[in-house]
Amino acid sequence: MRAVKKTSFPTPEDAEAAFYEAIERGDIEALMEVWSDDEEILCVHPGGPRLSGVEQVRESWAQILKSGQQFKVHLAGQVVVQGMMLSIHSLHENILVQGESRPRPPVVVTNVYQRGTAGWRMIVHHASPSSQPGGTRADPPPKTLH
Amino acid sequence: MRAVKKTSFPTPEDAEAAFYEAIERGDIEALMEVWSDDEEILCVHPGGPRLSGVEQVRESWAQILKSGQQFKVHLAGQVVVQGMMLSIHSLHENILVQGESRPRPPVVVTNVYQRGTAGWRMIVHHASPSSQPGGTRADPPPKTLH
């Protein structure tokens, strides 16, 4: 039996904020609250295979967060395509790990959120390594397409 | 002044088929027909930065296709999330380059299509290198989520 999700995210932006706050706090339960459990969710970590389903996705994030490293995630270059039931967010994650003097190489991300009965939830997180500084020259300013 | 697109894609699947056929034919014009020109399109090649806008996207594909190499792209593990105006396709590309005996390492892809006045067009192509064989063990059979 699935646990009932307690948090409702009225907008995709609320879900996205909760997602990155959960990473920064190292809170796996809060992180998994953001993901849909009605759909076959998909997650690709930088350079990694495609993971599907709550079990694989939870396990991968648990591995990342259990290191106890503290992450600061600076988001840049957000582009949003907003539909009625789906919302696509493209952005750069610039990740600083506590104790490291320089940010990690930027990560290019496509996040997809879906509207359900309990608000917006993440259904896709596709992250990939990028050879280029994130959110700077190649990027337009943050923009909502329509 | 923008050229009027001549081809109409009645479904996201039609647009996706045309996209990969254009790559296999090395046809940059057919490839760019699939992309929207009404929106700020986004394209991420494996390990590369995020490109935005028709000019950057065209230039990157022209570079890839002008090599004259012939590509065969075998798609696997398709998962589709279909909305009214947006369609998200997750899949693996297994690319065989003519003259090479083995397929290139699989590429994990998120393609996003948007419905416009002239049918469905691509607005996002996010490809990333994967360490795992595409479309085999980790993948469920092709499935449409809803």
Interface residues (C-beta under 8 A of the other chain):
Chain A: E39 E40 L42 V44 P46 G47 G48 P49 R50 L51 S52 G77 V79 V81 G83 M84 M85 L86 I88 S90 H92 V108 T110 V112 Q114 I123 V124 H126 A127 S128 P129 S130 S131 Q132 A138 D139 P140 K143 L145 H146
Chain B: E39 E40 L42 V44 P46 G47 G48 P49 R50 L51 S52 Q56 G77 V79 V81 G83 M84 M85 L86 I88 S90 H92 V108 T110 V112 Q114 I123 V124 H126 A127 S128 P129 S130 S131 Q132 A138 D139 P140 K143 L145 H146
